[in-house]
């Protein structure tokens, strides 16, 4: 693996590593290699308009990857997909959770014991507020505003 990779994730017991190769701002490729010799096991492209597309975690079996990307509608999705050397398993990809217009997926973890997946999401809001009645704040705003 001699290219620029990020977000490496080692599968416990299977000797597999998933890592993200950035293509451009909105595209990436997840590559799965054997830790022992760096041989490519599988790879697949993803798209995302958010940070860290391809962030991944392995299920306890070391053969199923959970990862973050956008769906065809542009919503952030957490997927689960089996990884089989030399095979395209994208048809077996399953949706775990989908974000919505109010919540963004932020982080996730997978229990190494039973494979339970925990997902955190944050509210996506933007507000403009006027501060009044705070000593020194209102006066400076009035002086700057014609």
Secondary structure, 3 states (H helix, E strand, C coil): CCCCEEEEEECCCCCEEEEEEEEECCEEEEEEEECCCCCEEEEEEEECCCCCCCCEEECCCCCEEEEEEECCCCCEEEEEEECCCCCCCHHHCEEEEECCCCEEEEEEEECCCCCCEEEEEEECCCCCCCCCCCCCHHHHHHHHCC
